Amino acid sequence: MCSPTGATDEPQPVKSAREQDPAVSSLRIYQELGFVTGDDDFPAVGNFVFLPGPADSSYVIFGLSLSNNALRFRRDQPGFVARYRVVITIVDAAAPAAWLDQTEVVRVSSFRETSRRDESVVFQGYLKLAPGEYLATVVVYDLASSSGFEARITLEVPRFDDVFITSPVIVYRAAPRPSRDAAPSLIVNPRATVDRGGGQSHLYVESSTSGHDPAIVEIVEEGLVVSTDTLTFQQGDGPLSTARTPLDASELSPGTLQIRVRRPGPVRGDSTMLVVALMPGWIVPDYLTAISHLRYAGTPTQLDSLAA
């Protein structure tokens, strides 16, 4: 945090415009939270999610979020065009297990749109893998410049047995699928981020069809359950059921939370991280940090009451 005026005689360094860019400061928070991230010149955020696949395999879905200003556009009548490439290599015990290589085209109608700093491009790629541990290398770069990034992470691909419930997936939209053999029909929210002021993200969960009782959704903050709700599943043609519900962040604290879903009995999925933005494009690691950003908006007594 910045020191109050007069707290020190030492001159304070002036931050560059790049350092003051909310996308750059947010990028560092996403990196600390374990997301796949680019650098200050290519502020992209990515994430892997998992759903049941055919037989005993799992779908590995990689979502990537980036802004238009990370890409170099050129004039292409009637607008502007940019191209970027995503290469994902997954190895198991030093042997290639899966590979994805896609080149994507982004078109905008005006020059102003080329400089957008908010999330304006969402990429999504699918792979199928057997359960287990893998090393994934993600390379993303703009084809018209040297901007891009490379990241290496360990993937733990889960096993979905006869009785299961998936980790919640934060999505922009999703449609039910009839069986594990059908490819998922959804668009993930790569940053797993919602705004307190509202948004269009949903929670999507899949489960085996054993039992028809609603699932329990719990939102956890610092180990404490702060919100609960129920989730009703829609059964497909086979042993797969799906559920989707809107995410309302208006009553949630800004910062990072955990969402977990469980069904009656011992069946429960791993938790999923949810990032609640203080306002669009402005995220903080926790509620107290959010309050510190408001120190000029109220009296110390008012701010202390928020922290209580």
KALINBEL-V115174 format. One record per residue. SS is DSSP state (2 for helix, 1 for strand, 0 for the rest). PHI is phi in whole degrees, 0 to 359 (NA if undefined). Layout:
BEGIN
ss: [SS | SS]
phi: [PHI | PHI]
END
This chain:
BEGIN
ss: [0 | 0 | 0 | 0 | 0 | 0 | 0 | 0 | 0 | 0 | 0 | 0 | 0 | 0 | 0 | 0 | 2 | 2 | 2 | 2 | 0 | 2 | 2 | 2 | 2 | 2 | 2 | 2 | 2 | 2 | 2 | 2 | 0 | 0 | 0 | 1 | 1 | 1 | 1 | 0 | 0 | 1 | 1 | 1 | 1 | 1 | 1 | 1 | 1 | 1 | 1 | 1 | 0 | 0 | 0 | 0 | 1 | 1 | 1 | 1 | 1 | 1 | 1 | 1 | 1 | 1 | 0 | 2 | 2 | 2 | 0 | 0 | 0 | 1 | 1 | 1 | 0 | 0 | 1 | 1 | 1 | 1 | 1 | 1 | 1 | 1 | 1 | 1 | 1 | 1 | 1 | 1 | 0 | 0 | 1 | 1 | 1 | 1 | 1 | 1 | 1 | 1 | 1 | 1 | 1 | 1 | 1 | 1 | 0 | 0 | 0 | 2 | 2 | 2 | 2 | 0 | 0 | 0 | 0 | 0 | 1 | 1 | 1 | 1 | 1 | 1 | 1 | 1 | 1 | 1 | 0 | 1 | 1 | 1 | 1 | 1 | 1 | 1 | 1 | 1 | 1 | 1 | 0 | 0 | 0 | 0 | 0 | 1 | 1 | 1 | 1 | 1 | 1 | 1 | 1 | 1 | 1 | 0 | 0 | 0 | 0 | 0 | 0 | 0 | 1 | 0 | 0 | 0 | 1 | 1 | 1 | 1 | 1 | 1 | 1 | 0 | 0 | 0 | 0 | 0 | 0 | 0 | 0 | 0 | 1 | 1 | 1 | 1 | 0 | 0 | 0 | 0 | 1 | 1 | 1 | 0 | 0 | 0 | 0 | 0 | 0 | 1 | 1 | 1 | 1 | 1 | 1 | 0 | 0 | 0 | 0 | 0 | 0 | 0 | 1 | 1 | 1 | 1 | 1 | 1 | 1 | 0 | 0 | 1 | 1 | 1 | 1 | 1 | 1 | 1 | 1 | 0 | 0 | 1 | 1 | 0 | 0 | 0 | 0 | 0 | 1 | 1 | 1 | 1 | 1 | 1 | 0 | 0 | 0 | 0 | 0 | 0 | 0 | 0 | 1 | 1 | 1 | 1 | 1 | 1 | 1 | 1 | 0 | 0 | 0 | 0 | 0 | 1 | 0 | 0 | 0 | 1 | 1 | 1 | 1 | 1 | 1 | 0 | 1 | 0 | 0 | 1 | 0 | 0 | 0 | 0 | 2 | 2 | 2 | 2 | 2 | 2 | 2 | 0 | 0 | 0 | 0 | 0 | 0 | 2 | 2 | 2 | 2 | 2 | 2 | 2 | 2 | 0]
phi: [NA | 285 | 282 | 298 | 301 | 88 | 285 | 208 | 273 | 287 | 295 | 268 | 297 | 273 | 287 | 289 | 299 | 293 | 292 | 274 | 296 | 304 | 296 | 286 | 295 | 295 | 303 | 293 | 293 | 300 | 297 | 295 | 277 | 99 | 285 | 282 | 227 | 272 | 245 | 297 | 274 | 219 | 284 | 256 | 227 | 229 | 200 | 257 | 230 | 227 | 222 | 298 | 247 | 300 | 54 | 256 | 271 | 230 | 280 | 251 | 248 | 254 | 248 | 228 | 242 | 212 | 259 | 301 | 288 | 281 | 252 | 258 | 266 | 230 | 293 | 212 | 310 | 267 | 221 | 225 | 223 | 222 | 226 | 221 | 234 | 237 | 236 | 239 | 243 | 239 | 237 | 230 | 54 | 72 | 253 | 301 | 247 | 198 | 209 | 227 | 217 | 229 | 252 | 243 | 246 | 243 | 241 | 229 | 267 | 223 | 296 | 301 | 293 | 292 | 255 | 300 | 257 | 274 | 295 | 234 | 229 | 235 | 256 | 213 | 225 | 243 | 223 | 240 | 221 | 285 | 302 | 149 | 257 | 224 | 253 | 248 | 246 | 246 | 238 | 228 | 206 | 280 | 285 | 256 | 207 | 267 | 288 | 162 | 204 | 227 | 224 | 238 | 220 | 267 | 255 | 252 | 279 | 285 | 260 | 251 | 280 | 296 | 240 | 203 | 216 | 280 | 296 | 298 | 244 | 275 | 230 | 277 | 202 | 202 | 241 | 299 | 242 | 284 | 203 | 295 | 289 | 283 | 293 | 300 | 243 | 203 | 236 | 285 | 266 | 300 | 272 | 49 | 238 | 231 | 265 | 296 | 280 | 124 | 176 | 240 | 278 | 230 | 258 | 236 | 221 | 239 | 207 | 291 | 272 | 291 | 88 | 242 | 287 | 299 | 274 | 257 | 256 | 238 | 253 | 242 | 234 | 52 | 85 | 250 | 285 | 253 | 201 | 226 | 204 | 247 | 225 | 260 | 265 | 251 | 279 | 272 | 286 | 241 | 280 | 214 | 232 | 230 | 215 | 216 | 213 | 296 | 261 | 255 | 261 | 296 | 256 | 261 | 285 | 295 | 132 | 253 | 234 | 241 | 245 | 227 | 233 | 220 | 252 | 308 | 101 | 278 | 280 | 207 | 264 | 294 | 282 | 235 | 282 | 235 | 256 | 257 | 279 | 297 | 202 | 308 | 79 | 232 | 247 | 226 | 288 | 201 | 294 | 294 | 295 | 300 | 296 | 298 | 289 | 260 | 295 | 263 | 261 | 198 | 280 | 306 | 296 | 296 | 291 | 297 | 293 | 290 | 281 | 291]
END
